[in-house]
Amino acid sequence: QDFEYSMLIHLFIELRGRGMSLSSADLDIFKAWEDSGIKPEFIAQIMVEYADECKQKSKHFPNSLLPLTRKVRSILIKAHET
């Protein structure tokens, strides 16, 4: 079964641990990822790794997807360079 973008939204809210809705900016980011054809599994993996990093550094998981977009972009750029 395919991992869906709706599952990503639930994962993000769960990892964030507060609030039940997304900002319009976050919804736009999800839409952009989906339109770009980025696999949701890939995004989910990055979210979980990011959450682990935050835990190790005793930081809060971000309220917004913006820090994650930078991480996604840098990984995609590196992948294209190889």
N, C-alpha and C positions, 0 to 999 in steps of 0.2 A: 504494500500500500504506500502511496505517495505521502510524504510529509507535506502538509499544506501550510500556506502562509498564515491562515487563521490560527494554526497551532503555534506558530512563531509568536504571534501577538500574545497568546496565553503564556507562553514561556517567558517572554520579556516581562510581562506583568508579575509573574511568579518570582522571577529573579530579582526584580526591582523591590518586591515585598511591600509595596504601598501603592495606594490608588488603584482603581479598577478600570480606568479609561486611559486612552492615549491622546496626546495633543494632536492637532491637525498636522503639525510639522512631522511628528513621528509616523503618522499614517501616510504622509507623503513619501517618507523614506522607505517604508515598507512597499508602497506602490512602485517607487522607482526601482527598487531591488527586483521586484516581481517582473516589471516591464523589461528589465535588463536581462532577464532569464537566469538570474543567479539562483542556484538551487537552495531551497529552504533549509535542507540538511546542513549545507555549508554555513549558512547564517546561524543556525542553531548551535553548531559546534563552536563558532566564534563567541557566541553569547555565553555559553557554558564556560569556556576557557577564560573569558573576561571576568565572569563572576568568581571563578577560582582565584584569579589574580587579585581581584578586589579583596577577597577574604584573606589572602596571604598578607596583603598590605594593610589589613584592617580598615579598608575604605568601603564606603557605601557603593553599591552598584548604582550606576547613573540613572537619574530620573528620565533622561532623554536618550534617544538613539544616536545622537550626534557623535559621541566618542567612539561608538561602535562603527559608524560609517567610515570614520578615518581608518580604523583597523581593517575593515573589509576592503576598503580601497587599496590600502598598502599591500595587503596579501594578494589581491588580484593583479596589481601592478607587478609585483615580484614574480607571480606565476607567468605573466605574459613575457617577462624578460628572459625566461629560461628556454 
